[in-house]
Amino acid sequence: MPEVLNPVLIEKESITTLSFKKMIQFEQHPALMSKLRDATRLGNIDKFKCEIEFYSDSGLKTVQTTVWATGKSFICLKGGIWIPISKIVDIRMI
């Protein structure tokens, strides 16, 4: 049975202290890009928050925030904070 990991809830501002250099094997939600575009649209229109689950070099994290932009390789959160899309496991509206 695979190990179930509980993500660590962090503040958005602490993302800038994280590293994203390690190669980590995991499965992304199959509709992740569509969900990221929806979160971006809702974030810009209604300041809607979401919960983003992602891997950094120090393990699985989760953050509750607003997505301002989605590019090809990164998402931008409120405050100009970036997360690589390749490290995102899933995103949920809250």
VOPAGU-2260 file (C-alpha; in pm, 1 decimal, decimal comma):
REM VOPAGU-2260
SITE   aa  ch    i         X         Y         Z
SITE  MET   A    0       0,0       0,0       0,0
SITE  PRO   A    1     144,2     343,0     -93,5
SITE  GLU   A    2     228,5     577,7     189,3
SITE  VAL   A    3     -31,7     850,5     241,8
SITE  LEU   A    4     132,6    1186,7     289,6
SITE  ASN   A    5     -31,6    1473,0     471,5
SITE  PRO   A    6      68,4    1808,5     327,1
SITE  VAL   A    7     200,5    2078,3     559,3
SITE  LEU   A    8     -13,9    2393,4     553,7
SITE  ILE   A    9     208,9    2696,1     496,5
SITE  GLU   A   10     162,9    3069,6     457,1
SITE  LYS   A   11     186,6    3202,8     102,6
SITE  GLU   A   12     477,6    3430,7     197,1
SITE  SER   A   13     694,4    3134,4     301,7
SITE  ILE   A   14     687,8    2991,0     -53,1
SITE  THR   A   15     971,5    3228,1    -147,1
SITE  THR   A   16    1198,7    3040,8      96,1
SITE  LEU   A   17    1130,2    2701,2     -64,4
SITE  SER   A   18    1344,6    2524,5    -323,8
SITE  PHE   A   19    1203,7    2336,3    -625,0
SITE  LYS   A   20    1517,8    2169,7    -764,3
SITE  LYS   A   21    1471,7    1799,7    -675,0
SITE  MET   A   22    1311,1    1558,6    -920,9
SITE  ILE   A   23    1004,2    1421,5    -742,1
SITE  GLN   A   24     784,7    1148,3    -890,8
SITE  PHE   A   25     411,4    1198,4    -834,0
SITE  GLU   A   26      84,0    1205,4   -1024,8
SITE  GLN   A   27     -78,9    1535,5   -1107,9
SITE  HIS   A   28    -455,4    1564,1   -1125,9
SITE  PRO   A   29    -544,6    1489,6   -1492,0
SITE  ALA   A   30    -743,8    1814,3   -1527,6
SITE  LEU   A   31    -484,4    2029,2   -1347,9
SITE  MET   A   32    -431,5    2285,4   -1626,4
SITE  SER   A   33    -805,1    2336,6   -1666,5
SITE  LYS   A   34    -843,8    2374,4   -1289,7
SITE  LEU   A   35    -555,6    2627,2   -1280,8
SITE  ARG   A   36    -718,1    2835,4   -1556,6
SITE  ASP   A   37   -1050,8    2827,2   -1367,6
SITE  ALA   A   38    -877,3    2929,7   -1042,4
SITE  THR   A   39    -703,2    3216,8   -1223,9
SITE  ARG   A   40   -1027,7    3343,5   -1373,3
SITE  LEU   A   41   -1211,0    3321,4   -1037,9
SITE  GLY   A   42    -915,5    3478,1    -856,8
SITE  ASN   A   43    -912,6    3778,2   -1088,4
SITE  ILE   A   44   -1288,4    3827,9   -1104,6
SITE  ASP   A   45   -1399,9    3746,7    -749,9
SITE  LYS   A   46   -1072,4    3723,5    -548,7
SITE  PHE   A   47   -1172,0    3358,1    -498,5
SITE  LYS   A   48    -929,8    3151,5    -287,9
SITE  CYS   A   49    -813,1    2800,9    -357,4
SITE  GLU   A   50    -601,1    2538,7    -189,0
SITE  ILE   A   51    -292,1    2435,5    -383,4
SITE  GLU   A   52    -113,4    2111,6    -298,4
SITE  PHE   A   53     244,3    2099,6    -424,1
SITE  TYR   A   54     588,1    1951,5    -366,0
SITE  SER   A   55     895,3    2147,5    -269,1
SITE  ASP   A   56    1236,0    1993,7    -202,2
SITE  SER   A   57    1136,4    1966,3     165,4
SITE  GLY   A   58     814,4    1772,4     100,8
SITE  LEU   A   59     442,7    1804,8      33,5
SITE  LYS   A   60     290,4    2145,4     111,9
SITE  THR   A   61     -47,3    2312,4      82,6
SITE  VAL   A   62    -132,3    2681,3      69,2
SITE  GLN   A   63    -462,5    2870,5      63,8
SITE  THR   A   64    -442,2    3172,7    -162,6
SITE  THR   A   65    -558,7    3346,8    -480,1
SITE  VAL   A   66    -411,3    3257,6    -820,5
SITE  TRP   A   67    -345,7    3570,7   -1028,0
SITE  ALA   A   68    -192,8    3418,2   -1342,9
SITE  THR   A   69    -126,0    3081,4   -1503,8
SITE  GLY   A   70     152,4    3048,2   -1758,3
SITE  LYS   A   71     306,3    2750,6   -1934,7
SITE  SER   A   72     548,2    2662,6   -1654,5
SITE  PHE   A   73     447,1    2863,2   -1344,8
SITE  ILE   A   74     148,4    3005,8   -1162,6
SITE  CYS   A   75     165,3    3348,6   -1000,1
SITE  LEU   A   76      -4,3    3404,1    -667,0
SITE  LYS   A   77    -112,1    3730,4    -510,1
SITE  GLY   A   78     201,4    3920,6    -411,0
SITE  GLY   A   79     411,0    3806,1    -707,8
SITE  ILE   A   80     492,3    3462,4    -564,0
SITE  TRP   A   81     555,1    3183,2    -816,3
SITE  ILE   A   82     507,6    2803,8    -801,2
SITE  PRO   A   83     627,5    2572,7   -1081,2
SITE  ILE   A   84     330,4    2390,6   -1237,3
SITE  SER   A   85     545,1    2077,1   -1261,4
SITE  LYS   A   86     540,9    2059,5    -878,1
SITE  ILE   A   87     163,6    2105,2    -831,0
SITE  VAL   A   88     -32,0    1793,6    -737,8
SITE  ASP   A   89    -383,0    1942,9    -735,4
SITE  ILE   A   90    -582,4    2259,8    -676,5
SITE  ARG   A   91    -921,7    2285,3    -505,2
SITE  MET   A   92   -1161,1    2576,7    -466,5
SITE  ILE   A   93   -1234,8    2662,9    -101,3
